[in-house]
Amino acid sequence: MARYVIPLIIIVALLVYFYFPGGDDTSEIEAVFNSIIESAGEKNLEGVTEHFSLHYKDGHGVTYPVLKNLTQNAFEKYDGFQASYSGLSATIGENENGEKEAAANLDIIVKGIKSGKKQNLIGSDVSPENITVMLKKSSFRGWKIIEVEGIEKSDYSQ
């Protein structure tokens, strides 16, 4: 009897995880942004891009491979990065397929550091860039960014 207890507990835990996932807590979305900022500060390409869906595509036509390439180029161009956000608000719901999706609105500032000098890349201290980030939740991989709106195309080329 005792040998069945542990497998039974594991099965129950898996069922609870898949059928009663954690609540719609915006702290999970906030954790995504915090992880991206931390990874960018460390110039960790995989740490940044792991939070983007392989199906990412924004209004400028930037896809996941392009985004990864742009990030790699920025890491090569700058010695470091400083980023922050404020005013995060998120709305979480479900799409027509029953998948969890979220729209997060926030103000961001991203600065590149080269030879000790900071250059505004997105937004500034005086005028942060207001963006909307669309995310989709996967049972296995958590929240993934599928689109970002509000970043000007010229911001990509810096």
Sequence and secondary structure as in RCSB ss.txt:
>XXXX:A:sequence
MARYVIPLIIIVALLVYFYFPGGDDTSEIEAVFNSIIESAGEKNLEGVTEHFSLHYKDGHGVTYPVLKNLTQNAF
EKYDGFQASYSGLSATIGENENGEKEAAANLDIIVKGIKSGKKQNLIGSDVSPENITVMLKKSSFRGWKIIEVEG
IEKSDYSQ
>XXXX:A:secstr
 HHHHHHHHHHHHHHHHHHS     HHHHHHHHHHHHHHHHTT HHHHHTTB TT B TT  BHHHHHHHHHHHH
HH SEEEEEEEEEEEEEEE TTS EEEEEEEEEEEEEEETTEEEEEE  SSS EEEEEEEEEETTTEEEEEEEES
  HHHHT 
